[in-house]
Structure formats: C-alpha cells, structure tokens
C-alpha cells in the first residue's frame, strides 16, 4: 500500500510539474504576443509621427517657396527705387560736379 501511495504522489508531482510547464509556456506565449502587439503599435505610432513631420516639412517648403517669389518681387521693387533715387541725385548734382571739376582743372598752381 505504501508503494501505491508513493506511486500516486509521484503521479501527482508529475501532473503538477506538467501543469506548471503549461502555465509557464502560456505565460511565455502571452508575453511574446504582447511584445509583438507593442512592436506593431510602436511602428504605427512612428509611421504617424513621421507622416506628421513630413507634412509639416512639405508645408514649410511650400510656404518658403511662395515667399521666395514675394522676396524676389520685393527686392526688384527696392532695387528699382534705389536706382531711381541714384539717377535723381546724380541729375541733381551733376552740374555742381562739372563746375567743381572745371574749377580744379582750370586753376593753375605754381
């Protein structure tokens, strides 16, 4: 009878060990599944973030390219105004410059 009890307890221990192994395997599988899910979620979040950054970059590029046309137009207007101002000033003082040059050229120094 003691032999039957010993065999019975060994069977119980083996059954408990197998149950523990199933529990450990199930936990490992759940962990792997959760890691896979977390990886997929992270990749999705990264893709969304990358898309947002790309959108903002493209928006800034389009804004700055539009600005460059406005900047070119503004620079053309500024340059034209400065050229006009220089021509006006040159016309205004050209008589005085000619008079001054004639004075220095015709004066005799000993």
Biopython code that builds the backbone (N, CA, C, O; Angstrom):
import numpy as np
from Bio.PDB.StructureBuilder import StructureBuilder

atoms = [
    (1, "UNK", "N", (0.783, -1.175, 0.000)),
    (1, "UNK", "CA", (0.000, 0.000, 0.000)),
    (1, "UNK", "C", (0.849, 1.273, 0.000)),
    (1, "UNK", "O", (0.510, 2.258, -0.655)),
    (2, "UNK", "N", (1.920, 1.238, 0.720)),
    (2, "UNK", "CA", (2.832, 2.370, 0.759)),
    (2, "UNK", "C", (3.402, 2.605, -0.627)),
    (2, "UNK", "O", (3.669, 3.741, -1.018)),
    (3, "UNK", "N", (3.580, 1.541, -1.352)),
    (3, "UNK", "CA", (4.103, 1.643, -2.702)),
    (3, "UNK", "C", (3.087, 2.344, -3.598)),
    (3, "UNK", "O", (3.455, 3.154, -4.449)),
    (4, "UNK", "N", (1.792, 2.026, -3.402)),
    (4, "UNK", "CA", (0.736, 2.679, -4.187)),
    (4, "UNK", "C", (0.670, 4.173, -3.863)),
    (4, "UNK", "O", (0.498, 5.003, -4.756)),
    (5, "UNK", "N", (0.808, 4.504, -2.580)),
    (5, "UNK", "CA", (0.779, 5.924, -2.195)),
    (5, "UNK", "C", (1.967, 6.661, -2.801)),
    (5, "UNK", "O", (1.822, 7.782, -3.289)),
    (6, "UNK", "N", (3.125, 6.041, -2.770)),
    (6, "UNK", "CA", (4.325, 6.654, -3.341)),
    (6, "UNK", "C", (4.157, 6.894, -4.833)),
    (6, "UNK", "O", (4.525, 7.943, -5.360)),
    (7, "UNK", "N", (3.580, 5.872, -5.511)),
    (7, "UNK", "CA", (3.347, 5.986, -6.951)),
    (7, "UNK", "C", (2.318, 7.084, -7.229)),
    (7, "UNK", "O", (2.448, 7.853, -8.182)),
    (8, "UNK", "N", (1.311, 7.138, -6.388)),
    (8, "UNK", "CA", (0.262, 8.138, -6.542)),
    (8, "UNK", "C", (0.830, 9.554, -6.358)),
    (8, "UNK", "O", (0.494, 10.473, -7.105)),
    (9, "UNK", "N", (1.675, 9.704, -5.373)),
    (9, "UNK", "CA", (2.266, 11.036, -5.130)),
    (9, "UNK", "C", (3.231, 11.421, -6.261)),
    (9, "UNK", "O", (3.299, 12.585, -6.657)),
    (10, "UNK", "N", (3.957, 10.455, -6.764)),
    (10, "UNK", "CA", (4.847, 10.733, -7.893)),
    (10, "UNK", "C", (4.015, 11.166, -9.097)),
    (10, "UNK", "O", (4.391, 12.094, -9.812)),
    (11, "UNK", "N", (2.891, 10.497, -9.319)),
    (11, "UNK", "CA", (1.999, 10.860, -10.422)),
    (11, "UNK", "C", (1.453, 12.278, -10.219)),
    (11, "UNK", "O", (1.349, 13.054, -11.169)),
    (12, "UNK", "N", (1.106, 12.603, -8.964)),
    (12, "UNK", "CA", (0.604, 13.952, -8.666)),
    (12, "UNK", "C", (1.694, 14.989, -8.921)),
    (12, "UNK", "O", (1.423, 16.046, -9.491)),
    (13, "UNK", "N", (2.916, 14.697, -8.506)),
    (13, "UNK", "CA", (4.034, 15.627, -8.735)),
    (13, "UNK", "C", (4.290, 15.813, -10.235)),
    (13, "UNK", "O", (4.506, 16.932, -10.702)),
    (14, "UNK", "N", (4.262, 14.697, -10.987)),
    (14, "UNK", "CA", (4.446, 14.805, -12.432)),
    (14, "UNK", "C", (3.327, 15.620, -13.079)),
    (14, "UNK", "O", (3.581, 16.436, -13.965)),
    (15, "UNK", "N", (2.115, 15.402, -12.641)),
    (15, "UNK", "CA", (0.975, 16.154, -13.164)),
    (15, "UNK", "C", (1.116, 17.637, -12.811)),
    (15, "UNK", "O", (0.847, 18.503, -13.644)),
    (16, "UNK", "N", (1.535, 17.927, -11.585)),
    (16, "UNK", "CA", (1.718, 19.310, -11.161)),
    (16, "UNK", "C", (2.844, 19.965, -11.963)),
    (16, "UNK", "O", (2.754, 21.133, -12.343)),
    (17, "UNK", "N", (3.903, 19.194, -12.213)),
    (17, "UNK", "CA", (5.020, 19.723, -12.999)),
    (17, "UNK", "C", (4.573, 20.013, -14.424)),
    (17, "UNK", "O", (4.944, 21.042, -14.988)),
    (18, "UNK", "N", (3.782, 19.121, -15.015)),
    (18, "UNK", "CA", (3.284, 19.345, -16.364)),
    (18, "UNK", "C", (2.352, 20.562, -16.409)),
    (18, "UNK", "O", (2.395, 21.348, -17.356)),
    (19, "UNK", "N", (1.522, 20.709, -15.393)),
    (19, "UNK", "CA", (0.619, 21.864, -15.316)),
    (19, "UNK", "C", (1.428, 23.150, -15.183)),
    (19, "UNK", "O", (1.114, 24.161, -15.810)),
    (20, "UNK", "N", (2.480, 23.100, -14.354)),
    (20, "UNK", "CA", (3.340, 24.273, -14.182)),
    (20, "UNK", "C", (4.023, 24.616, -15.509)),
    (20, "UNK", "O", (4.147, 25.788, -15.862)),
    (21, "UNK", "N", (4.465, 23.592, -16.238)),
    (21, "UNK", "CA", (5.111, 23.819, -17.535)),
    (21, "UNK", "C", (4.137, 24.436, -18.525)),
    (21, "UNK", "O", (4.510, 25.332, -19.284)),
    (22, "UNK", "N", (2.886, 23.966, -18.528)),
    (22, "UNK", "CA", (1.860, 24.555, -19.405)),
    (22, "UNK", "C", (1.613, 26.015, -19.036)),
    (22, "UNK", "O", (1.457, 26.867, -19.910)),
    (23, "UNK", "N", (1.578, 26.297, -17.734)),
    (23, "UNK", "CA", (1.348, 27.667, -17.268)),
    (23, "UNK", "C", (2.506, 28.566, -17.711)),
    (23, "UNK", "O", (2.289, 29.682, -18.182)),
    (24, "UNK", "N", (3.742, 28.069, -17.555)),
    (24, "UNK", "CA", (4.923, 28.848, -17.963)),
    (24, "UNK", "C", (4.902, 29.077, -19.471)),
    (24, "UNK", "O", (5.172, 30.183, -19.940)),
    (25, "UNK", "N", (4.581, 28.028, -20.228)),
    (25, "UNK", "CA", (4.518, 28.171, -21.691)),
    (25, "UNK", "C", (3.434, 29.154, -22.110)),
    (25, "UNK", "O", (3.634, 29.959, -23.020)),
    (26, "UNK", "N", (2.292, 29.085, -21.447)),
    (26, "UNK", "CA", (1.206, 30.017, -21.758)),
    (26, "UNK", "C", (1.633, 31.451, -21.458)),
    (26, "UNK", "O", (1.340, 32.366, -22.227)),
    (27, "UNK", "N", (2.326, 31.641, -20.335)),
    (27, "UNK", "CA", (2.806, 32.977, -19.967)),
    (27, "UNK", "C", (3.821, 33.484, -20.988)),
    (27, "UNK", "O", (3.793, 34.656, -21.365)),
    (28, "UNK", "N", (4.725, 32.597, -21.440)),
    (28, "UNK", "CA", (5.703, 32.992, -22.453)),
    (28, "UNK", "C", (5.001, 33.376, -23.753)),
    (28, "UNK", "O", (5.351, 34.377, -24.379)),
    (29, "UNK", "N", (4.015, 32.584, -24.156)),
    (29, "UNK", "CA", (3.279, 32.888, -25.382)),
    (29, "UNK", "C", (2.530, 34.207, -25.274)),
    (29, "UNK", "O", (2.498, 34.987, -26.226)),
    (30, "UNK", "N", (1.926, 34.458, -24.116)),
    (30, "UNK", "CA", (1.228, 35.729, -23.901)),
    (30, "UNK", "C", (2.217, 36.891, -23.940)),
    (30, "UNK", "O", (1.921, 37.947, -24.500)),
    (31, "UNK", "N", (3.387, 36.692, -23.347)),
    (31, "UNK", "CA", (4.413, 37.735, -23.344)),
    (31, "UNK", "C", (4.864, 38.024, -24.776)),
    (31, "UNK", "O", (4.980, 39.186, -25.165)),
    (32, "UNK", "N", (5.117, 36.976, -25.561)),
    (32, "UNK", "CA", (5.525, 37.165, -26.951)),
    (32, "UNK", "C", (4.439, 37.871, -27.754)),
    (32, "UNK", "O", (4.725, 38.745, -28.571)),
    (33, "UNK", "N", (3.187, 37.478, -27.509)),
    (33, "UNK", "CA", (2.082, 38.127, -28.216)),
    (33, "UNK", "C", (1.995, 39.606, -27.851)),
    (33, "UNK", "O", (1.772, 40.450, -28.718)),
    (34, "UNK", "N", (2.169, 39.915, -26.584)),
    (34, "UNK", "CA", (2.107, 41.314, -26.128)),
    (34, "UNK", "C", (3.286, 42.114, -26.689)),
    (34, "UNK", "O", (3.123, 43.271, -27.075)),
    (35, "UNK", "N", (4.474, 41.498, -26.734)),
    (35, "UNK", "CA", (5.619, 42.182, -27.321)),
    (35, "UNK", "C", (5.389, 42.468, -28.797)),
    (35, "UNK", "O", (5.722, 43.546, -29.289)),
    (36, "UNK", "N", (4.815, 41.492, -29.503)),
    (36, "UNK", "CA", (4.511, 41.692, -30.920)),
    (36, "UNK", "C", (3.495, 42.819, -31.099)),
    (36, "UNK", "O", (3.638, 43.665, -31.981)),
    (37, "UNK", "N", (2.474, 42.816, -30.252)),
    (37, "UNK", "CA", (1.452, 43.861, -30.315)),
    (37, "UNK", "C", (2.067, 45.228, -30.012)),
    (37, "UNK", "O", (1.758, 46.211, -30.684)),
    (38, "UNK", "N", (2.938, 45.291, -29.000)),
    (38, "UNK", "CA", (3.584, 46.553, -28.639)),
    (38, "UNK", "C", (4.465, 47.047, -29.782)),
    (38, "UNK", "O", (4.510, 48.244, -30.065)),
    (39, "UNK", "N", (5.165, 46.124, -30.438)),
    (39, "UNK", "CA", (6.011, 46.496, -31.565)),
    (39, "UNK", "C", (5.167, 47.061, -32.698)),
    (39, "UNK", "O", (5.525, 48.079, -33.291)),
    (40, "UNK", "N", (4.048, 46.408, -33.003)),
    (40, "UNK", "CA", (3.166, 46.886, -34.062)),
    (40, "UNK", "C", (2.604, 48.263, -33.733)),
    (40, "UNK", "O", (2.512, 49.126, -34.606)),
    (41, "UNK", "N", (2.224, 48.469, -32.461)),
    (41, "UNK", "CA", (1.697, 49.767, -32.047)),
    (41, "UNK", "C", (2.771, 50.839, -32.160)),
    (41, "UNK", "O", (2.500, 51.954, -32.604)),
    (42, "UNK", "N", (3.997, 50.494, -31.754)),
    (42, "UNK", "CA", (5.096, 51.453, -31.842)),
    (42, "UNK", "C", (5.401, 51.802, -33.295)),
    (42, "UNK", "O", (5.633, 52.969, -33.613)),
    (43, "UNK", "N", (5.405, 50.811, -34.176)),
    (43, "UNK", "CA", (5.650, 51.071, -35.593)),
    (43, "UNK", "C", (4.555, 51.947, -36.188)),
    (43, "UNK", "O", (4.829, 52.823, -37.008)),
    (44, "UNK", "N", (3.317, 51.708, -35.772)),
    (44, "UNK", "CA", (2.208, 52.534, -36.260)),
    (44, "UNK", "C", (2.373, 53.976, -35.771)),
    (44, "UNK", "O", (2.176, 54.923, -36.532)),
    (45, "UNK", "N", (2.735, 54.131, -34.499)),
    (45, "UNK", "CA", (2.925, 55.463, -33.929)),
    (45, "UNK", "C", (4.084, 56.181, -34.616)),
    (45, "UNK", "O", (4.002, 57.379, -34.888)),
    (46, "UNK", "N", (5.159, 55.453, -34.894)),
    (46, "UNK", "CA", (6.311, 56.032, -35.590)),
    (46, "UNK", "C", (5.908, 56.475, -36.988)),
    (46, "UNK", "O", (6.286, 57.560, -37.430)),
    (47, "UNK", "N", (5.146, 55.643, -37.686)),
    (47, "UNK", "CA", (4.697, 55.996, -39.037)),
    (47, "UNK", "C", (3.820, 57.249, -39.018)),
    (47, "UNK", "O", (3.945, 58.110, -39.888)),
    (48, "UNK", "N", (2.937, 57.347, -38.031)),
    (48, "UNK", "CA", (2.079, 58.537, -37.919)),
    (48, "UNK", "C", (2.910, 59.770, -37.625)),
    (48, "UNK", "O", (2.678, 60.830, -38.205)),
    (49, "UNK", "N", (3.882, 59.640, -36.725)),
    (49, "UNK", "CA", (4.752, 60.766, -36.375)),
    (49, "UNK", "C", (5.581, 61.194, -37.588)),
    (49, "UNK", "O", (5.731, 62.384, -37.862)),
    (50, "UNK", "N", (6.112, 60.213, -38.302)),
    (50, "UNK", "CA", (6.907, 60.509, -39.496)),
    (50, "UNK", "C", (6.039, 61.216, -40.539)),
    (50, "UNK", "O", (6.486, 62.173, -41.171)),
    (51, "UNK", "N", (4.820, 60.755, -40.717)),
    (51, "UNK", "CA", (3.912, 61.386, -41.680)),
    (51, "UNK", "C", (3.606, 62.829, -41.272)),
    (51, "UNK", "O", (3.544, 63.720, -42.119)),
    (52, "UNK", "N", (3.416, 63.048, -39.977)),
    (52, "UNK", "CA", (3.153, 64.408, -39.482)),
    (52, "UNK", "C", (4.354, 65.321, -39.744)),
    (52, "UNK", "O", (4.197, 66.450, -40.208)),
    (53, "UNK", "N", (5.555, 64.816, -39.439)),
    (53, "UNK", "CA", (6.763, 65.613, -39.687)),
    (53, "UNK", "C", (6.935, 65.899, -41.170)),
    (53, "UNK", "O", (7.306, 67.011, -41.545)),
    (54, "UNK", "N", (6.673, 64.916, -42.016)),
    (54, "UNK", "CA", (6.786, 65.103, -43.462)),
    (54, "UNK", "C", (5.781, 66.143, -43.936)),
    (54, "UNK", "O", (6.103, 66.986, -44.773)),
    (55, "UNK", "N", (4.555, 66.086, -43.399)),
    (55, "UNK", "CA", (3.531, 67.069, -43.759)),
    (55, "UNK", "C", (3.984, 68.477, -43.378)),
    (55, "UNK", "O", (3.877, 69.410, -44.174)),
    (56, "UNK", "N", (4.493, 68.619, -42.147)),
    (56, "UNK", "CA", (4.948, 69.939, -41.695)),
    (56, "UNK", "C", (6.121, 70.432, -42.535)),
    (56, "UNK", "O", (6.202, 71.616, -42.860)),
    (57, "UNK", "N", (7.032, 69.521, -42.886)),
    (57, "UNK", "CA", (8.170, 69.892, -43.716)),
    (57, "UNK", "C", (7.703, 70.366, -45.086)),
    (57, "UNK", "O", (8.147, 71.406, -45.573)),
    (58, "UNK", "N", (6.809, 69.602, -45.707)),
    (58, "UNK", "CA", (6.308, 69.983, -47.028)),
    (58, "UNK", "C", (5.565, 71.319, -46.961)),
    (58, "UNK", "O", (5.646, 72.129, -47.884)),
    (59, "UNK", "N", (4.846, 71.538, -45.870)),
    (59, "UNK", "CA", (4.117, 72.798, -45.699)),
    (59, "UNK", "C", (5.102, 73.963, -45.615)),
    (59, "UNK", "O", (4.892, 75.005, -46.236)),
    (60, "UNK", "N", (6.179, 73.781, -44.842)),
    (60, "UNK", "CA", (7.182, 74.848, -44.721)),
    (60, "UNK", "C", (7.893, 75.077, -46.054)),
    (60, "UNK", "O", (8.185, 76.216, -46.417)),
    (61, "UNK", "N", (8.172, 73.997, -46.780)),
    (61, "UNK", "CA", (8.820, 74.141, -48.081)),
    (61, "UNK", "C", (7.925, 74.929, -49.024)),
    (61, "UNK", "O", (8.393, 75.833, -49.717)),
    (62, "UNK", "N", (6.641, 74.591, -49.055)),
    (62, "UNK", "CA", (5.729, 75.301, -49.955)),
    (62, "UNK", "C", (5.567, 76.758, -49.529)),
    (62, "UNK", "O", (5.464, 77.648, -50.374)),
    (63, "UNK", "N", (5.543, 77.000, -48.218)),
    (63, "UNK", "CA", (5.438, 78.384, -47.738)),
    (63, "UNK", "C", (6.690, 79.177, -48.100)),
    (63, "UNK", "O", (6.598, 80.324, -48.537)),
    (64, "UNK", "N", (7.844, 78.572, -47.920)),
    (64, "UNK", "CA", (9.083, 79.301, -48.198)),
    (64, "UNK", "C", (9.282, 79.504, -49.690)),
    (64, "UNK", "O", (9.838, 80.523, -50.100)),
    (65, "UNK", "N", (8.838, 78.553, -50.517)),
    (65, "UNK", "CA", (8.977, 78.752, -51.956)),
    (65, "UNK", "C", (8.032, 79.861, -52.414)),
    (65, "UNK", "O", (8.360, 80.615, -53.330)),
    (66, "UNK", "N", (6.880, 79.962, -51.793)),
    (66, "UNK", "CA", (5.974, 81.064, -52.096)),
    (66, "UNK", "C", (6.562, 82.379, -51.640)),
    (66, "UNK", "O", (6.387, 83.403, -52.300)),
    (67, "UNK", "N", (7.255, 82.360, -50.522)),
    (67, "UNK", "CA", (7.901, 83.555, -50.007)),
    (67, "UNK", "C", (9.039, 83.997, -50.903)),
    (67, "UNK", "O", (9.280, 85.195, -51.049)),
    (68, "UNK", "N", (9.744, 83.050, -51.507)),
    (68, "UNK", "CA", (10.871, 83.440, -52.343)),
    (68, "UNK", "C", (10.379, 84.262, -53.527)),
    (68, "UNK", "O", (11.055, 85.204, -53.943)),
    (69, "UNK", "N", (9.229, 83.929, -54.070)),
    (69, "UNK", "CA", (8.665, 84.740, -55.144)),
    (69, "UNK", "C", (8.324, 86.131, -54.651)),
    (69, "UNK", "O", (8.567, 87.115, -55.350)),
    (70, "UNK", "N", (7.768, 86.224, -53.463)),
    (70, "UNK", "CA", (7.448, 87.525, -52.875)),
    (70, "UNK", "C", (8.729, 88.291, -52.565)),
    (70, "UNK", "O", (8.795, 89.506, -52.754)),
    (71, "UNK", "N", (9.748, 87.574, -52.086)),
    (71, "UNK", "CA", (11.033, 88.228, -51.789)),
    (71, "UNK", "C", (11.677, 88.769, -53.055)),
    (71, "UNK", "O", (12.223, 89.872, -53.060)),
    (72, "UNK", "N", (11.614, 87.994, -54.120)),
    (72, "UNK", "CA", (12.183, 88.455, -55.389)),
    (72, "UNK", "C", (11.465, 89.715, -55.847)),
    (72, "UNK", "O", (12.103, 90.682, -56.264)),
    (73, "UNK", "N", (10.157, 89.706, -55.773)),
    (73, "UNK", "CA", (9.376, 90.880, -56.185)),
    (73, "UNK", "C", (9.718, 92.095, -55.316)),
    (73, "UNK", "O", (9.884, 93.205, -55.822)),
    (74, "UNK", "N", (9.822, 91.868, -54.003)),
    (74, "UNK", "CA", (10.165, 92.966, -53.094)),
    (74, "UNK", "C", (11.555, 93.499, -53.398)),
    (74, "UNK", "O", (11.761, 94.713, -53.412)),
    (75, "UNK", "N", (12.519, 92.603, -53.643)),
    (75, "UNK", "CA", (13.874, 93.043, -53.965)),
    (75, "UNK", "C", (13.918, 93.808, -55.284)),
    (75, "UNK", "O", (14.652, 94.789, -55.409)),
    (76, "UNK", "N", (13.141, 93.368, -56.262)),
    (76, "UNK", "CA", (13.088, 94.089, -57.534)),
    (76, "UNK", "C", (12.559, 95.505, -57.330)),
    (76, "UNK", "O", (13.088, 96.464, -57.894)),
    (77, "UNK", "N", (11.510, 95.625, -56.517)),
    (77, "UNK", "CA", (10.941, 96.954, -56.252)),
    (77, "UNK", "C", (11.938, 97.833, -55.496)),
    (77, "UNK", "O", (12.111, 99.005, -55.831)),
    (78, "UNK", "N", (12.589, 97.274, -54.487)),
    (78, "UNK", "CA", (13.585, 98.034, -53.718)),
    (78, "UNK", "C", (14.735, 98.481, -54.613)),
    (78, "UNK", "O", (15.182, 99.626, -54.534)),
    (79, "UNK", "N", (15.212, 97.576, -55.465)),
    (79, "UNK", "CA", (16.320, 97.895, -56.360)),
    (79, "UNK", "C", (15.915, 98.983, -57.344)),
    (79, "UNK", "O", (16.675, 99.916, -57.603)),
    (80, "UNK", "N", (14.722, 98.854, -57.884)),
    (80, "UNK", "CA", (14.234, 99.877, -58.805)),
    (80, "UNK", "C", (14.136, 101.240, -58.130)),
    (80, "UNK", "O", (14.497, 102.255, -58.725)),
    (81, "UNK", "N", (13.653, 101.265, -56.903)),
    (81, "UNK", "CA", (13.536, 102.531, -56.173)),
    (81, "UNK", "C", (14.916, 103.129, -55.908)),
    (81, "UNK", "O", (15.101, 104.339, -56.034)),
    (82, "UNK", "N", (15.879, 102.295, -55.545)),
    (82, "UNK", "CA", (17.229, 102.797, -55.278)),
    (82, "UNK", "C", (17.895, 103.321, -56.547)),
    (82, "UNK", "O", (18.577, 104.346, -56.520)),
    (83, "UNK", "N", (17.692, 102.610, -57.664)),
    (83, "UNK", "CA", (18.247, 103.080, -58.939)),
    (83, "UNK", "C", (17.638, 104.424, -59.310)),
    (83, "UNK", "O", (18.350, 105.341, -59.721)),
    (84, "UNK", "N", (16.336, 104.541, -59.166)),
    (84, "UNK", "CA", (15.663, 105.811, -59.459)),
    (84, "UNK", "C", (16.212, 106.935, -58.570)),
    (84, "UNK", "O", (16.467, 108.040, -59.048)),
    (85, "UNK", "N", (16.391, 106.650, -57.291)),
    (85, "UNK", "CA", (16.920, 107.644, -56.352)),
    (85, "UNK", "C", (18.335, 108.075, -56.765)),
    (85, "UNK", "O", (18.647, 109.266, -56.753)),
    (86, "UNK", "N", (19.191, 107.110, -57.130)),
    (86, "UNK", "CA", (20.557, 107.437, -57.536)),
    (86, "UNK", "C", (20.575, 108.276, -58.808)),
    (86, "UNK", "O", (21.354, 109.224, -58.916)),
    (87, "UNK", "N", (19.718, 107.933, -59.777)),
    (87, "UNK", "CA", (19.656, 108.716, -61.009)),
    (87, "UNK", "C", (19.190, 110.139, -60.731)),
    (87, "UNK", "O", (19.713, 111.097, -61.300)),
    (88, "UNK", "N", (18.198, 110.268, -59.849)),
    (88, "UNK", "CA", (17.690, 111.598, -59.493)),
    (88, "UNK", "C", (18.780, 112.423, -58.818)),
    (88, "UNK", "O", (18.982, 113.589, -59.159)),
    (89, "UNK", "N", (19.474, 111.825, -57.868)),
    (89, "UNK", "CA", (20.553, 112.538, -57.169)),
    (89, "UNK", "C", (21.688, 112.886, -58.128)),
    (89, "UNK", "O", (22.245, 113.981, -58.060)),
    (90, "UNK", "N", (22.030, 111.962, -59.018)),
    (90, "UNK", "CA", (23.098, 112.240, -59.977)),
    (90, "UNK", "C", (22.710, 113.401, -60.891)),
    (90, "UNK", "O", (23.530, 114.271, -61.184)),
    (91, "UNK", "N", (21.461, 113.406, -61.335)),
    (91, "UNK", "CA", (20.995, 114.513, -62.174)),
    (91, "UNK", "C", (20.983, 115.829, -61.415)),
    (91, "UNK", "O", (21.271, 116.880, -61.988)),
    (92, "UNK", "N", (20.659, 115.782, -60.151)),
    (92, "UNK", "CA", (20.578, 116.993, -59.336)),
    (92, "UNK", "C", (21.951, 117.605, -59.092)),
    (92, "UNK", "O", (22.100, 118.827, -59.113)),
    (93, "UNK", "N", (22.945, 116.771, -58.863)),
    (93, "UNK", "CA", (24.256, 117.327, -58.513)),
    (93, "UNK", "C", (25.257, 117.295, -59.666)),
    (93, "UNK", "O", (26.409, 117.683, -59.470)),
    (94, "UNK", "N", (24.869, 116.854, -60.844)),
    (94, "UNK", "CA", (25.824, 116.757, -61.952)),
    (94, "UNK", "C", (26.366, 118.127, -62.354)),
    (94, "UNK", "O", (27.543, 118.256, -62.691)),
    (95, "UNK", "N", (25.532, 119.122, -62.322)),
    (95, "UNK", "CA", (26.001, 120.473, -62.655)),
    (95, "UNK", "C", (27.066, 120.937, -61.671)),
    (95, "UNK", "O", (28.080, 121.505, -62.078)),
    (96, "UNK", "N", (26.847, 120.703, -60.386)),
    (96, "UNK", "CA", (27.827, 121.099, -59.378)),
    (96, "UNK", "C", (29.134, 120.329, -59.545)),
    (96, "UNK", "O", (30.210, 120.891, -59.341)),
    (97, "UNK", "N", (29.055, 119.061, -59.912)),
    (97, "UNK", "CA", (30.259, 118.250, -60.096)),
    (97, "UNK", "C", (31.051, 118.770, -61.292)),
    (97, "UNK", "O", (32.275, 118.880, -61.223)),
    (98, "UNK", "N", (30.359, 119.092, -62.391)),
    (98, "UNK", "CA", (31.037, 119.622, -63.576)),
    (98, "UNK", "C", (31.719, 120.935, -63.232)),
    (98, "UNK", "O", (32.869, 121.150, -63.617)),
    (99, "UNK", "N", (31.046, 121.803, -62.527)),
    (99, "UNK", "CA", (31.614, 123.089, -62.132)),
    (99, "UNK", "C", (32.846, 122.880, -61.254)),
    (99, "UNK", "O", (33.864, 123.543, -61.454)),
    (100, "UNK", "N", (32.769, 121.989, -60.309)),
    (100, "UNK", "CA", (33.886, 121.707, -59.411)),
    (100, "UNK", "C", (35.075, 121.146, -60.181)),
    (100, "UNK", "O", (36.215, 121.541, -59.932)),
    (101, "UNK", "N", (34.822, 120.227, -61.116)),
    (101, "UNK", "CA", (35.913, 119.656, -61.910)),
    (101, "UNK", "C", (36.579, 120.715, -62.785)),
    (101, "UNK", "O", (37.804, 120.752, -62.894)),
    (102, "UNK", "N", (35.765, 121.583, -63.414)),
    (102, "UNK", "CA", (36.325, 122.641, -64.244)),
    (102, "UNK", "C", (37.161, 123.599, -63.411)),
    (102, "UNK", "O", (38.192, 124.095, -63.866)),
    (103, "UNK", "N", (36.721, 123.850, -62.216)),
    (103, "UNK", "CA", (37.457, 124.753, -61.321)),
    (103, "UNK", "C", (38.840, 124.173, -61.014)),
    (103, "UNK", "O", (39.833, 124.898, -61.058)),
    (104, "UNK", "N", (38.915, 122.887, -60.707)),
    (104, "UNK", "CA", (40.198, 122.285, -60.350)),
    (104, "UNK", "C", (41.082, 122.083, -61.591)),
    (104, "UNK", "O", (42.306, 122.177, -61.498)),
    (105, "UNK", "N", (40.481, 121.813, -62.727)),
    (105, "UNK", "CA", (41.269, 121.598, -63.927)),
    (105, "UNK", "C", (41.845, 122.908, -64.477)),
    (105, "UNK", "O", (42.966, 122.954, -64.983)),
    (106, "UNK", "N", (41.059, 123.947, -64.362)),
    (106, "UNK", "CA", (41.493, 125.236, -64.928)),
    (106, "UNK", "C", (42.297, 126.080, -63.976)),
    (106, "UNK", "O", (42.890, 127.074, -64.393)),
    (107, "UNK", "N", (42.336, 125.727, -62.736)),
    (107, "UNK", "CA", (43.130, 126.529, -61.803)),
    (107, "UNK", "C", (44.597, 126.168, -61.966)),
    (107, "UNK", "O", (44.947, 125.005, -62.168)),
    (108, "UNK", "N", (45.438, 127.169, -61.877)),
    (108, "UNK", "CA", (46.862, 126.979, -62.076)),
    (108, "UNK", "C", (47.555, 127.098, -60.725)),
    (108, "UNK", "O", (47.352, 128.050, -59.972)),
    (109, "UNK", "N", (48.368, 126.108, -60.454)),
    (109, "UNK", "CA", (49.133, 126.146, -59.212)),
    (109, "UNK", "C", (50.592, 126.314, -59.577)),
    (109, "UNK", "O", (51.097, 125.698, -60.515)),
    (110, "UNK", "N", (51.233, 127.132, -58.841)),
    (110, "UNK", "CA", (52.643, 127.395, -59.109)),
    (110, "UNK", "C", (53.531, 126.576, -58.281)),
    (110, "UNK", "O", (54.752, 126.684, -58.392)),
]
sb = StructureBuilder()
sb.init_structure("model")
sb.init_model(0)
sb.init_chain("A")
sb.init_seg("    ")
for serial, (resi, resn, name, xyz) in enumerate(atoms, 1):
    if name == "N":
        sb.init_residue(resn, " ", resi, " ")
    sb.init_atom(name, np.array(xyz, "f"), 0.0, 1.0, " ", f" {name:<3s}", serial, name[0])
structure = sb.get_structure()
